[in-house]
Amino acid sequence: MKVAIPVNDKSMEASVSESFGRTPYYLIYDTESKESVFLDNSAIASQGGAGIKAAQIVVDNRVNALITPRCGENAAEIIQAANIKLFKTINDSIKDNLTAFVEGKLALLEEIHAGFHGHGGT
């Protein structure tokens, strides 16, 4: 299963980013092969719609789940339309969140915010 997580640096030791749409990078982690790939977030510099563009990056990488602290409404609609499950992070540790995910201990992210729509990060 492929999982995406917004992260602050290209390292498994980095922290989970608080912002989905304006995170610097995405970690794509394969729970079966244990392979990690870090992607640059091309949406980070967008004037608006960063969450939508970021969601498309996640969808294009054919992940099965997204683990994130929060997600805006427009991005969540795109993620959910692609049948990608949204999970809420437990802390800012990549490894803790991946372990909790594999063990089935992460809760679904149900608090979707309205988004910032041009007023900062998503």
Jmol script that loads the backbone (N, CA, C; Angstrom):
load data "model"
ATOM      1  N   MET A   1       0.840  -1.174   0.000  1.00  0.00           N
ATOM      2  CA  MET A   1       0.000   0.000   0.000  1.00  0.00           C
ATOM      3  C   MET A   1       0.889   1.243   0.000  1.00  0.00           C
ATOM      4  N   LYS A   2       0.528   2.221  -0.807  1.00  0.00           N
ATOM      5  CA  LYS A   2       1.298   3.466  -0.859  1.00  0.00           C
ATOM      6  C   LYS A   2       0.606   4.546  -0.032  1.00  0.00           C
ATOM      7  N   VAL A   3       1.424   5.216   0.796  1.00  0.00           N
ATOM      8  CA  VAL A   3       0.940   6.240   1.708  1.00  0.00           C
ATOM      9  C   VAL A   3       1.683   7.547   1.425  1.00  0.00           C
ATOM     10  N   ALA A   4       0.972   8.662   1.463  1.00  0.00           N
ATOM     11  CA  ALA A   4       1.590   9.983   1.310  1.00  0.00           C
ATOM     12  C   ALA A   4       1.510  10.730   2.631  1.00  0.00           C
ATOM     13  N   ILE A   5       2.584  11.482   2.935  1.00  0.00           N
ATOM     14  CA  ILE A   5       2.629  12.316   4.139  1.00  0.00           C
ATOM     15  C   ILE A   5       3.311  13.630   3.767  1.00  0.00           C
ATOM     16  N   PRO A   6       2.719  14.791   4.130  1.00  0.00           N
ATOM     17  CA  PRO A   6       3.425  16.062   3.927  1.00  0.00           C
ATOM     18  C   PRO A   6       4.550  16.176   4.955  1.00  0.00           C
ATOM     19  N   VAL A   7       5.772  16.463   4.485  1.00  0.00           N
ATOM     20  CA  VAL A   7       6.929  16.505   5.385  1.00  0.00           C
ATOM     21  C   VAL A   7       7.762  17.764   5.156  1.00  0.00           C
ATOM     22  N   ASN A   8       8.532  18.136   6.178  1.00  0.00           N
ATOM     23  CA  ASN A   8       9.311  19.373   6.133  1.00  0.00           C
ATOM     24  C   ASN A   8      10.687  19.239   5.491  1.00  0.00           C
ATOM     25  N   ASP A   9      11.162  17.997   5.304  1.00  0.00           N
ATOM     26  CA  ASP A   9      12.477  17.798   4.701  1.00  0.00           C
ATOM     27  C   ASP A   9      12.518  16.420   4.059  1.00  0.00           C
ATOM     28  N   LYS A  10      13.516  16.200   3.218  1.00  0.00           N
ATOM     29  CA  LYS A  10      13.659  14.921   2.511  1.00  0.00           C
ATOM     30  C   LYS A  10      14.425  13.919   3.359  1.00  0.00           C
ATOM     31  N   SER A  11      13.856  13.573   4.509  1.00  0.00           N
ATOM     32  CA  SER A  11      14.491  12.645   5.434  1.00  0.00           C
ATOM     33  C   SER A  11      13.422  11.966   6.277  1.00  0.00           C
ATOM     34  N   MET A  12      13.643  10.697   6.589  1.00  0.00           N
ATOM     35  CA  MET A  12      12.710   9.981   7.464  1.00  0.00           C
ATOM     36  C   MET A  12      12.777  10.530   8.892  1.00  0.00           C
ATOM     37  N   GLU A  13      13.827  11.300   9.188  1.00  0.00           N
ATOM     38  CA  GLU A  13      13.980  11.913  10.511  1.00  0.00           C
ATOM     39  C   GLU A  13      13.284  13.278  10.581  1.00  0.00           C
ATOM     40  N   ALA A  14      12.832  13.770   9.444  1.00  0.00           N
ATOM     41  CA  ALA A  14      12.173  15.082   9.398  1.00  0.00           C
ATOM     42  C   ALA A  14      10.823  14.995  10.108  1.00  0.00           C
ATOM     43  N   SER A  15      10.192  16.150  10.268  1.00  0.00           N
ATOM     44  CA  SER A  15       8.883  16.171  10.910  1.00  0.00           C
ATOM     45  C   SER A  15       7.777  16.260   9.864  1.00  0.00           C
ATOM     46  N   VAL A  16       6.595  15.838  10.276  1.00  0.00           N
ATOM     47  CA  VAL A  16       5.407  15.964   9.443  1.00  0.00           C
ATOM     48  C   VAL A  16       5.070  17.454   9.354  1.00  0.00           C
ATOM     49  N   SER A  17       4.729  17.917   8.175  1.00  0.00           N
ATOM     50  CA  SER A  17       4.373  19.320   7.984  1.00  0.00           C
ATOM     51  C   SER A  17       2.951  19.579   8.459  1.00  0.00           C
ATOM     52  N   GLU A  18       2.750  20.729   9.068  1.00  0.00           N
ATOM     53  CA  GLU A  18       1.409  21.131   9.513  1.00  0.00           C
ATOM     54  C   GLU A  18       0.522  21.502   8.332  1.00  0.00           C
ATOM     55  N   SER A  19       1.124  21.850   7.213  1.00  0.00           N
ATOM     56  CA  SER A  19       0.378  22.312   6.045  1.00  0.00           C
ATOM     57  C   SER A  19       0.390  21.262   4.944  1.00  0.00           C
ATOM     58  N   PHE A  20      -0.773  20.844   4.500  1.00  0.00           N
ATOM     59  CA  PHE A  20      -0.834  19.882   3.401  1.00  0.00           C
ATOM     60  C   PHE A  20      -0.494  20.555   2.069  1.00  0.00           C
ATOM     61  N   GLY A  21      -1.170  21.639   1.750  1.00  0.00           N
ATOM     62  CA  GLY A  21      -0.994  22.281   0.447  1.00  0.00           C
ATOM     63  C   GLY A  21       0.317  23.012   0.273  1.00  0.00           C
ATOM     64  N   ARG A  22       0.889  23.511   1.368  1.00  0.00           N
ATOM     65  CA  ARG A  22       2.111  24.302   1.267  1.00  0.00           C
ATOM     66  C   ARG A  22       3.314  23.639   1.936  1.00  0.00           C
ATOM     67  N   THR A  23       3.219  22.341   2.095  1.00  0.00           N
ATOM     68  CA  THR A  23       4.375  21.588   2.609  1.00  0.00           C
ATOM     69  C   THR A  23       5.512  21.636   1.581  1.00  0.00           C
ATOM     70  N   PRO A  24       6.755  21.621   2.009  1.00  0.00           N
ATOM     71  CA  PRO A  24       7.850  21.621   1.027  1.00  0.00           C
ATOM     72  C   PRO A  24       7.940  20.313   0.228  1.00  0.00           C
ATOM     73  N   TYR A  25       7.603  19.180   0.894  1.00  0.00           N
ATOM     74  CA  TYR A  25       7.785  17.873   0.256  1.00  0.00           C
ATOM     75  C   TYR A  25       6.664  16.917   0.659  1.00  0.00           C
ATOM     76  N   TYR A  26       6.524  15.871  -0.135  1.00  0.00           N
ATOM     77  CA  TYR A  26       5.651  14.745   0.214  1.00  0.00           C
ATOM     78  C   TYR A  26       6.502  13.492   0.267  1.00  0.00           C
ATOM     79  N   LEU A  27       6.293  12.712   1.295  1.00  0.00           N
ATOM     80  CA  LEU A  27       6.895  11.393   1.378  1.00  0.00           C
ATOM     81  C   LEU A  27       5.868  10.423   0.811  1.00  0.00           C
ATOM     82  N   ILE A  28       6.301   9.610  -0.152  1.00  0.00           N
ATOM     83  CA  ILE A  28       5.473   8.510  -0.647  1.00  0.00           C
ATOM     84  C   ILE A  28       6.154   7.247  -0.129  1.00  0.00           C
ATOM     85  N   TYR A  29       5.446   6.530   0.722  1.00  0.00           N
ATOM     86  CA  TYR A  29       6.019   5.352   1.392  1.00  0.00           C
ATOM     87  C   TYR A  29       5.210   4.114   1.017  1.00  0.00           C
ATOM     88  N   ASP A  30       5.904   3.081   0.610  1.00  0.00           N
ATOM     89  CA  ASP A  30       5.269   1.810   0.268  1.00  0.00           C
ATOM     90  C   ASP A  30       5.385   0.889   1.485  1.00  0.00           C
ATOM     91  N   THR A  31       4.251   0.546   2.080  1.00  0.00           N
ATOM     92  CA  THR A  31       4.261  -0.249   3.312  1.00  0.00           C
ATOM     93  C   THR A  31       4.719  -1.686   3.072  1.00  0.00           C
ATOM     94  N   GLU A  32       4.648  -2.162   1.829  1.00  0.00           N
ATOM     95  CA  GLU A  32       5.078  -3.531   1.541  1.00  0.00           C
ATOM     96  C   GLU A  32       6.577  -3.604   1.252  1.00  0.00           C
ATOM     97  N   SER A  33       7.062  -2.751   0.360  1.00  0.00           N
ATOM     98  CA  SER A  33       8.483  -2.797  -0.015  1.00  0.00           C
ATOM     99  C   SER A  33       9.348  -1.963   0.934  1.00  0.00           C
ATOM    100  N   LYS A  34       8.713  -1.114   1.750  1.00  0.00           N
ATOM    101  CA  LYS A  34       9.387  -0.199   2.687  1.00  0.00           C
ATOM    102  C   LYS A  34      10.202   0.879   1.959  1.00  0.00           C
ATOM    103  N   GLU A  35       9.891   1.106   0.680  1.00  0.00           N
ATOM    104  CA  GLU A  35      10.591   2.126  -0.099  1.00  0.00           C
ATOM    105  C   GLU A  35      10.008   3.503   0.184  1.00  0.00           C
ATOM    106  N   SER A  36      10.895   4.494   0.243  1.00  0.00           N
ATOM    107  CA  SER A  36      10.504   5.881   0.484  1.00  0.00           C
ATOM    108  C   SER A  36      10.941   6.732  -0.700  1.00  0.00           C
ATOM    109  N   VAL A  37      10.050   7.596  -1.167  1.00  0.00           N
ATOM    110  CA  VAL A  37      10.374   8.544  -2.222  1.00  0.00           C
ATOM    111  C   VAL A  37       9.899   9.911  -1.729  1.00  0.00           C
ATOM    112  N   PHE A  38      10.757  10.920  -1.876  1.00  0.00           N
ATOM    113  CA  PHE A  38      10.383  12.271  -1.486  1.00  0.00           C
ATOM    114  C   PHE A  38      10.136  13.092  -2.753  1.00  0.00           C
ATOM    115  N   LEU A  39       8.983  13.747  -2.804  1.00  0.00           N
ATOM    116  CA  LEU A  39       8.624  14.573  -3.945  1.00  0.00           C
ATOM    117  C   LEU A  39       8.612  16.042  -3.554  1.00  0.00           C
ATOM    118  N   ASP A  40       9.123  16.897  -4.429  1.00  0.00           N
ATOM    119  CA  ASP A  40       9.004  18.336  -4.218  1.00  0.00           C
ATOM    120  C   ASP A  40       7.551  18.724  -4.427  1.00  0.00           C
ATOM    121  N   ASN A  41       7.051  19.627  -3.615  1.00  0.00           N
ATOM    122  CA  ASN A  41       5.690  20.121  -3.775  1.00  0.00           C
ATOM    123  C   ASN A  41       5.706  21.344  -4.693  1.00  0.00           C
ATOM    124  N   SER A  42       5.331  21.156  -5.938  1.00  0.00           N
ATOM    125  CA  SER A  42       5.320  22.260  -6.904  1.00  0.00           C
ATOM    126  C   SER A  42       4.209  23.262  -6.607  1.00  0.00           C
ATOM    127  N   ALA A  43       3.260  22.920  -5.745  1.00  0.00           N
ATOM    128  CA  ALA A  43       2.150  23.815  -5.414  1.00  0.00           C
ATOM    129  C   ALA A  43       2.515  24.838  -4.340  1.00  0.00           C
ATOM    130  N   ILE A  44       3.670  24.675  -3.711  1.00  0.00           N
ATOM    131  CA  ILE A  44       4.038  25.510  -2.562  1.00  0.00           C
ATOM    132  C   ILE A  44       4.047  27.002  -2.883  1.00  0.00           C
ATOM    133  N   ALA A  45       4.425  27.374  -4.099  1.00  0.00           N
ATOM    134  CA  ALA A  45       4.539  28.784  -4.462  1.00  0.00           C
ATOM    135  C   ALA A  45       3.278  29.330  -5.137  1.00  0.00           C
ATOM    136  N   SER A  46       2.237  28.534  -5.215  1.00  0.00           N
ATOM    137  CA  SER A  46       1.006  28.970  -5.887  1.00  0.00           C
ATOM    138  C   SER A  46       0.385  30.176  -5.186  1.00  0.00           C
ATOM    139  N   GLN A  47      -0.135  31.102  -5.983  1.00  0.00           N
ATOM    140  CA  GLN A  47      -0.849  32.249  -5.417  1.00  0.00           C
ATOM    141  C   GLN A  47      -2.107  31.783  -4.708  1.00  0.00           C
ATOM    142  N   GLY A  48      -2.783  30.831  -5.296  1.00  0.00           N
ATOM    143  CA  GLY A  48      -4.005  30.282  -4.718  1.00  0.00           C
ATOM    144  C   GLY A  48      -4.185  28.863  -5.203  1.00  0.00           C
ATOM    145  N   GLY A  49      -5.046  28.125  -4.572  1.00  0.00           N
ATOM    146  CA  GLY A  49      -5.327  26.766  -4.999  1.00  0.00           C
ATOM    147  C   GLY A  49      -4.224  25.770  -4.715  1.00  0.00           C
ATOM    148  N   ALA A  50      -3.368  26.083  -3.744  1.00  0.00           N
ATOM    149  CA  ALA A  50      -2.254  25.174  -3.434  1.00  0.00           C
ATOM    150  C   ALA A  50      -2.759  23.808  -2.993  1.00  0.00           C
ATOM    151  N   GLY A  51      -3.804  23.781  -2.206  1.00  0.00           N
ATOM    152  CA  GLY A  51      -4.346  22.510  -1.732  1.00  0.00           C
ATOM    153  C   GLY A  51      -4.853  21.641  -2.866  1.00  0.00           C
ATOM    154  N   ILE A  52      -5.509  22.259  -3.837  1.00  0.00           N
ATOM    155  CA  ILE A  52      -6.035  21.526  -4.991  1.00  0.00           C
ATOM    156  C   ILE A  52      -4.879  20.954  -5.809  1.00  0.00           C
ATOM    157  N   LYS A  53      -3.859  21.781  -6.061  1.00  0.00           N
ATOM    158  CA  LYS A  53      -2.699  21.321  -6.831  1.00  0.00           C
ATOM    159  C   LYS A  53      -1.954  20.226  -6.068  1.00  0.00           C
ATOM    160  N   ALA A  54      -1.822  20.390  -4.759  1.00  0.00           N
ATOM    161  CA  ALA A  54      -1.147  19.388  -3.933  1.00  0.00           C
ATOM    162  C   ALA A  54      -1.927  18.072  -3.948  1.00  0.00           C
ATOM    163  N   ALA A  55      -3.242  18.163  -3.864  1.00  0.00           N
ATOM    164  CA  ALA A  55      -4.077  16.959  -3.904  1.00  0.00           C
ATOM    165  C   ALA A  55      -3.863  16.217  -5.218  1.00  0.00           C
ATOM    166  N   GLN A  56      -3.717  16.959  -6.305  1.00  0.00           N
ATOM    167  CA  GLN A  56      -3.499  16.322  -7.600  1.00  0.00           C
ATOM    168  C   GLN A  56      -2.161  15.590  -7.638  1.00  0.00           C
ATOM    169  N   ILE A  57      -1.143  16.151  -6.983  1.00  0.00           N
ATOM    170  CA  ILE A  57       0.166  15.480  -6.896  1.00  0.00           C
ATOM    171  C   ILE A  57      -0.008  14.129  -6.198  1.00  0.00           C
ATOM    172  N   VAL A  58      -0.752  14.132  -5.107  1.00  0.00           N
ATOM    173  CA  VAL A  58      -0.984  12.902  -4.344  1.00  0.00           C
ATOM    174  C   VAL A  58      -1.745  11.885  -5.206  1.00  0.00           C
ATOM    175  N   VAL A  59      -2.799  12.344  -5.875  1.00  0.00           N
ATOM    176  CA  VAL A  59      -3.599  11.461  -6.735  1.00  0.00           C
ATOM    177  C   VAL A  59      -2.740  10.887  -7.865  1.00  0.00           C
ATOM    178  N   ASP A  60      -1.938  11.746  -8.494  1.00  0.00           N
ATOM    179  CA  ASP A  60      -1.092  11.316  -9.619  1.00  0.00           C
ATOM    180  C   ASP A  60      -0.077  10.259  -9.222  1.00  0.00           C
ATOM    181  N   ASN A  61       0.272  10.201  -7.937  1.00  0.00           N
ATOM    182  CA  ASN A  61       1.239   9.212  -7.460  1.00  0.00           C
ATOM    183  C   ASN A  61       0.571   7.926  -6.978  1.00  0.00           C
ATOM    184  N   ARG A  62      -0.702   7.816  -7.256  1.00  0.00           N
ATOM    185  CA  ARG A  62      -1.482   6.589  -7.012  1.00  0.00           C
ATOM    186  C   ARG A  62      -1.307   6.035  -5.600  1.00  0.00           C
ATOM    187  N   VAL A  63      -1.444   6.906  -4.632  1.00  0.00           N
ATOM    188  CA  VAL A  63      -1.366   6.441  -3.246  1.00  0.00           C
ATOM    189  C   VAL A  63      -2.732   5.915  -2.806  1.00  0.00           C
ATOM    190  N   ASN A  64      -2.730   5.123  -1.749  1.00  0.00           N
ATOM    191  CA  ASN A  64      -3.959   4.562  -1.211  1.00  0.00           C
ATOM    192  C   ASN A  64      -4.449   5.315   0.012  1.00  0.00           C
ATOM    193  N   ALA A  65      -3.514   6.044   0.658  1.00  0.00           N
ATOM    194  CA  ALA A  65      -3.857   6.760   1.887  1.00  0.00           C
ATOM    195  C   ALA A  65      -3.002   8.016   2.016  1.00  0.00           C
ATOM    196  N   LEU A  66      -3.570   9.019   2.671  1.00  0.00           N
ATOM    197  CA  LEU A  66      -2.864  10.258   2.990  1.00  0.00           C
ATOM    198  C   LEU A  66      -2.929  10.431   4.496  1.00  0.00           C
ATOM    199  N   ILE A  67      -1.763  10.643   5.109  1.00  0.00           N
ATOM    200  CA  ILE A  67      -1.685  10.893   6.553  1.00  0.00           C
ATOM    201  C   ILE A  67      -1.280  12.354   6.700  1.00  0.00           C
ATOM    202  N   THR A  68      -2.139  13.157   7.323  1.00  0.00           N
ATOM    203  CA  THR A  68      -1.886  14.590   7.420  1.00  0.00           C
ATOM    204  C   THR A  68      -2.560  15.160   8.671  1.00  0.00           C
ATOM    205  N   PRO A  69      -1.995  16.238   9.246  1.00  0.00           N
ATOM    206  CA  PRO A  69      -2.623  16.834  10.434  1.00  0.00           C
ATOM    207  C   PRO A  69      -3.965  17.494  10.110  1.00  0.00           C
ATOM    208  N   ARG A  70      -4.056  18.050   8.884  1.00  0.00           N
ATOM    209  CA  ARG A  70      -5.290  18.727   8.490  1.00  0.00           C
ATOM    210  C   ARG A  70      -5.334  18.815   6.968  1.00  0.00           C
ATOM    211  N   CYS A  71      -6.545  19.080   6.467  1.00  0.00           N
ATOM    212  CA  CYS A  71      -6.721  19.143   5.018  1.00  0.00           C
ATOM    213  C   CYS A  71      -7.887  20.077   4.728  1.00  0.00           C
ATOM    214  N   GLY A  72      -7.727  20.910   3.724  1.00  0.00           N
ATOM    215  CA  GLY A  72      -8.793  21.824   3.320  1.00  0.00           C
ATOM    216  C   GLY A  72      -9.874  21.106   2.525  1.00  0.00           C
ATOM    217  N   GLU A  73     -11.018  21.745   2.486  1.00  0.00           N
ATOM    218  CA  GLU A  73     -12.203  21.184   1.851  1.00  0.00           C
ATOM    219  C   GLU A  73     -11.993  20.814   0.374  1.00  0.00           C
ATOM    220  N   ASN A  74     -11.451  21.738  -0.405  1.00  0.00           N
ATOM    221  CA  ASN A  74     -11.274  21.480  -1.834  1.00  0.00           C
ATOM    222  C   ASN A  74     -10.283  20.343  -2.078  1.00  0.00           C
ATOM    223  N   ALA A  75      -9.186  20.348  -1.335  1.00  0.00           N
ATOM    224  CA  ALA A  75      -8.196  19.274  -1.472  1.00  0.00           C
ATOM    225  C   ALA A  75      -8.809  17.940  -1.052  1.00  0.00           C
ATOM    226  N   ALA A  76      -9.561  17.943   0.042  1.00  0.00           N
ATOM    227  CA  ALA A  76     -10.177  16.709   0.546  1.00  0.00           C
ATOM    228  C   ALA A  76     -11.144  16.120  -0.475  1.00  0.00           C
ATOM    229  N   GLU A  77     -11.877  16.977  -1.172  1.00  0.00           N
ATOM    230  CA  GLU A  77     -12.817  16.484  -2.190  1.00  0.00           C
ATOM    231  C   GLU A  77     -12.075  15.732  -3.290  1.00  0.00           C
ATOM    232  N   ILE A  78     -10.938  16.265  -3.724  1.00  0.00           N
ATOM    233  CA  ILE A  78     -10.143  15.616  -4.773  1.00  0.00           C
ATOM    234  C   ILE A  78      -9.572  14.296  -4.266  1.00  0.00           C
ATOM    235  N   ILE A  79      -9.039  14.313  -3.048  1.00  0.00           N
ATOM    236  CA  ILE A  79      -8.461  13.110  -2.441  1.00  0.00           C
ATOM    237  C   ILE A  79      -9.529  12.018  -2.311  1.00  0.00           C
ATOM    238  N   GLN A  80     -10.678  12.397  -1.782  1.00  0.00           N
ATOM    239  CA  GLN A  80     -11.739  11.422  -1.547  1.00  0.00           C
ATOM    240  C   GLN A  80     -12.347  10.915  -2.856  1.00  0.00           C
ATOM    241  N   ALA A  81     -12.423  11.776  -3.872  1.00  0.00           N
ATOM    242  CA  ALA A  81     -12.952  11.362  -5.182  1.00  0.00           C
ATOM    243  C   ALA A  81     -12.065  10.297  -5.817  1.00  0.00           C
ATOM    244  N   ALA A  82     -10.778  10.296  -5.461  1.00  0.00           N
ATOM    245  CA  ALA A  82      -9.831   9.304  -5.989  1.00  0.00           C
ATOM    246  C   ALA A  82      -9.790   8.044  -5.107  1.00  0.00           C
ATOM    247  N   ASN A  83     -10.717   7.944  -4.166  1.00  0.00           N
ATOM    248  CA  ASN A  83     -10.784   6.804  -3.244  1.00  0.00           C
ATOM    249  C   ASN A  83      -9.528   6.648  -2.399  1.00  0.00           C
ATOM    250  N   ILE A  84      -8.917   7.783  -2.053  1.00  0.00           N
ATOM    251  CA  ILE A  84      -7.765   7.789  -1.157  1.00  0.00           C
ATOM    252  C   ILE A  84      -8.291   8.083   0.242  1.00  0.00           C
ATOM    253  N   LYS A  85      -7.937   7.251   1.192  1.00  0.00           N
ATOM    254  CA  LYS A  85      -8.399   7.456   2.566  1.00  0.00           C
ATOM    255  C   LYS A  85      -7.530   8.506   3.259  1.00  0.00           C
ATOM    256  N   LEU A  86      -8.176   9.365   4.033  1.00  0.00           N
ATOM    257  CA  LEU A  86      -7.498  10.425   4.787  1.00  0.00           C
ATOM    258  C   LEU A  86      -7.386  10.006   6.250  1.00  0.00           C
ATOM    259  N   PHE A  87      -6.147  10.035   6.761  1.00  0.00           N
ATOM    260  CA  PHE A  87      -5.911   9.697   8.169  1.00  0.00           C
ATOM    261  C   PHE A  87      -5.277  10.872   8.886  1.00  0.00           C
ATOM    262  N   LYS A  88      -5.609  11.024  10.163  1.00  0.00           N
ATOM    263  CA  LYS A  88      -5.074  12.112  10.975  1.00  0.00           C
ATOM    264  C   LYS A  88      -3.781  11.673  11.661  1.00  0.00           C
ATOM    265  N   THR A  89      -2.776  12.554  11.605  1.00  0.00           N
ATOM    266  CA  THR A  89      -1.509  12.273  12.274  1.00  0.00           C
ATOM    267  C   THR A  89      -1.703  12.216  13.784  1.00  0.00           C
ATOM    268  N   ILE A  90      -0.804  11.482  14.456  1.00  0.00           N
ATOM    269  CA  ILE A  90      -0.842  11.410  15.921  1.00  0.00           C
ATOM    270  C   ILE A  90       0.172  12.351  16.553  1.00  0.00           C
ATOM    271  N   ASN A  91       1.223  12.714  15.798  1.00  0.00           N
ATOM    272  CA  ASN A  91       2.243  13.650  16.257  1.00  0.00           C
ATOM    273  C   ASN A  91       3.033  14.092  15.030  1.00  0.00           C
ATOM    274  N   ASP A  92       4.213  14.689  15.204  1.00  0.00           N
ATOM    275  CA  ASP A  92       4.952  15.160  14.027  1.00  0.00           C
ATOM    276  C   ASP A  92       6.079  14.217  13.607  1.00  0.00           C
ATOM    277  N   SER A  93       6.080  12.989  14.108  1.00  0.00           N
ATOM    278  CA  SER A  93       7.097  11.996  13.747  1.00  0.00           C
ATOM    279  C   SER A  93       6.621  11.154  12.563  1.00  0.00           C
ATOM    280  N   ILE A  94       7.405  11.155  11.493  1.00  0.00           N
ATOM    281  CA  ILE A  94       7.066  10.347  10.319  1.00  0.00           C
ATOM    282  C   ILE A  94       6.985   8.873  10.720  1.00  0.00           C
ATOM    283  N   LYS A  95       8.005   8.403  11.427  1.00  0.00           N
ATOM    284  CA  LYS A  95       8.065   6.983  11.790  1.00  0.00           C
ATOM    285  C   LYS A  95       6.906   6.567  12.697  1.00  0.00           C
ATOM    286  N   ASP A  96       6.570   7.398  13.693  1.00  0.00           N
ATOM    287  CA  ASP A  96       5.450   7.081  14.590  1.00  0.00           C
ATOM    288  C   ASP A  96       4.150   6.953  13.811  1.00  0.00           C
ATOM    289  N   ASN A  97       3.944   7.867  12.875  1.00  0.00           N
ATOM    290  CA  ASN A  97       2.706   7.851  12.095  1.00  0.00           C
ATOM    291  C   ASN A  97       2.644   6.648  11.156  1.00  0.00           C
ATOM    292  N   LEU A  98       3.767   6.301  10.539  1.00  0.00           N
ATOM    293  CA  LEU A  98       3.781   5.129   9.664  1.00  0.00           C
ATOM    294  C   LEU A  98       3.546   3.848  10.463  1.00  0.00           C
ATOM    295  N   THR A  99       4.164   3.753  11.633  1.00  0.00           N
ATOM    296  CA  THR A  99       3.965   2.576  12.486  1.00  0.00           C
ATOM    297  C   THR A  99       2.496   2.466  12.898  1.00  0.00           C
ATOM    298  N   ALA A 100       1.923   3.566  13.336  1.00  0.00           N
ATOM    299  CA  ALA A 100       0.514   3.571  13.752  1.00  0.00           C
ATOM    300  C   ALA A 100      -0.399   3.212  12.578  1.00  0.00           C
ATOM    301  N   PHE A 101      -0.056   3.699  11.384  1.00  0.00           N
ATOM    302  CA  PHE A 101      -0.855   3.383  10.203  1.00  0.00           C
ATOM    303  C   PHE A 101      -0.814   1.887   9.909  1.00  0.00           C
ATOM    304  N   VAL A 102       0.384   1.318   9.872  1.00  0.00           N
ATOM    305  CA  VAL A 102       0.551  -0.107   9.570  1.00  0.00           C
ATOM    306  C   VAL A 102      -0.176  -0.960  10.610  1.00  0.00           C
ATOM    307  N   GLU A 103      -0.171  -0.508  11.864  1.00  0.00           N
ATOM    308  CA  GLU A 103      -0.835  -1.253  12.943  1.00  0.00           C
ATOM    309  C   GLU A 103      -2.335  -0.978  13.014  1.00  0.00           C
ATOM    310  N   GLY A 104      -2.851  -0.133  12.111  1.00  0.00           N
ATOM    311  CA  GLY A 104      -4.280   0.168  12.088  1.00  0.00           C
ATOM    312  C   GLY A 104      -4.739   1.055  13.224  1.00  0.00           C
ATOM    313  N   LYS A 105      -3.826   1.880  13.756  1.00  0.00           N
ATOM    314  CA  LYS A 105      -4.141   2.700  14.929  1.00  0.00           C
ATOM    315  C   LYS A 105      -4.419   4.176  14.614  1.00  0.00           C
ATOM    316  N   LEU A 106      -4.365   4.564  13.345  1.00  0.00           N
ATOM    317  CA  LEU A 106      -4.651   5.963  13.011  1.00  0.00           C
ATOM    318  C   LEU A 106      -6.145   6.145  12.770  1.00  0.00           C
ATOM    319  N   ALA A 107      -6.674   7.250  13.261  1.00  0.00           N
ATOM    320  CA  ALA A 107      -8.079   7.575  13.037  1.00  0.00           C
ATOM    321  C   ALA A 107      -8.234   8.267  11.675  1.00  0.00           C
ATOM    322  N   LEU A 108      -9.399   8.106  11.096  1.00  0.00           N
ATOM    323  CA  LEU A 108      -9.685   8.832   9.861  1.00  0.00           C
ATOM    324  C   LEU A 108      -9.752  10.325  10.165  1.00  0.00           C
ATOM    325  N   LEU A 109      -9.299  11.134   9.226  1.00  0.00           N
ATOM    326  CA  LEU A 109      -9.367  12.594   9.373  1.00  0.00           C
ATOM    327  C   LEU A 109     -10.773  13.017   8.976  1.00  0.00           C
ATOM    328  N   GLU A 110     -11.534  13.455   9.954  1.00  0.00           N
ATOM    329  CA  GLU A 110     -12.924  13.818   9.678  1.00  0.00           C
ATOM    330  C   GLU A 110     -13.166  15.310   9.790  1.00  0.00           C
ATOM    331  N   GLU A 111     -12.245  16.030  10.425  1.00  0.00           N
ATOM    332  CA  GLU A 111     -12.389  17.478  10.552  1.00  0.00           C
ATOM    333  C   GLU A 111     -11.726  18.134   9.349  1.00  0.00           C
ATOM    334  N   ILE A 112     -12.512  18.374   8.322  1.00  0.00           N
ATOM    335  CA  ILE A 112     -12.003  19.026   7.118  1.00  0.00           C
ATOM    336  C   ILE A 112     -12.325  20.512   7.247  1.00  0.00           C
ATOM    337  N   HIS A 113     -11.279  21.353   7.186  1.00  0.00           N
ATOM    338  CA  HIS A 113     -11.538  22.790   7.338  1.00  0.00           C
ATOM    339  C   HIS A 113     -11.905  23.418   5.999  1.00  0.00           C
ATOM    340  N   ALA A 114     -12.466  24.599   6.051  1.00  0.00           N
ATOM    341  CA  ALA A 114     -12.949  25.274   4.847  1.00  0.00           C
ATOM    342  C   ALA A 114     -11.822  25.663   3.902  1.00  0.00           C
ATOM    343  N   GLY A 115     -10.600  25.642   4.379  1.00  0.00           N
ATOM    344  CA  GLY A 115      -9.477  26.060   3.538  1.00  0.00           C
ATOM    345  C   GLY A 115      -9.200  27.534   3.768  1.00  0.00           C
ATOM    346  N   PHE A 116      -8.048  27.974   3.343  1.00  0.00           N
ATOM    347  CA  PHE A 116      -7.673  29.359   3.575  1.00  0.00           C
ATOM    348  C   PHE A 116      -7.919  30.224   2.352  1.00  0.00           C
ATOM    349  N   HIS A 117      -8.052  29.596   1.190  1.00  0.00           N
ATOM    350  CA  HIS A 117      -8.443  30.290  -0.036  1.00  0.00           C
ATOM    351  C   HIS A 117      -7.761  31.645  -0.217  1.00  0.00           C
ATOM    352  N   GLY A 118      -6.444  31.584  -0.378  1.00  0.00           N
ATOM    353  CA  GLY A 118      -5.677  32.802  -0.626  1.00  0.00           C
ATOM    354  C   GLY A 118      -5.255  33.527   0.630  1.00  0.00           C
ATOM    355  N   HIS A 119      -5.516  32.972   1.802  1.00  0.00           N
ATOM    356  CA  HIS A 119      -5.178  33.636   3.064  1.00  0.00           C
ATOM    357  C   HIS A 119      -4.079  32.907   3.820  1.00  0.00           C
ATOM    358  N   GLY A 120      -3.161  32.277   3.126  1.00  0.00           N
ATOM    359  CA  GLY A 120      -2.078  31.564   3.802  1.00  0.00           C
ATOM    360  C   GLY A 120      -2.046  30.112   3.416  1.00  0.00           C
ATOM    361  N   GLY A 121      -1.467  29.279   4.283  1.00  0.00           N
ATOM    362  CA  GLY A 121      -1.278  27.857   3.984  1.00  0.00           C
ATOM    363  C   GLY A 121      -2.565  27.059   4.040  1.00  0.00           C
ATOM    364  N   THR A 122      -2.511  25.845   3.485  1.00  0.00           N
ATOM    365  CA  THR A 122      -3.685  24.966   3.480  1.00  0.00           C
ATOM    366  C   THR A 122      -3.463  23.793   4.387  1.00  0.00           C
TER     367      THR A 122
END
end "model"
wireframe off; spacefill off
backbone 0.3
color backbone group
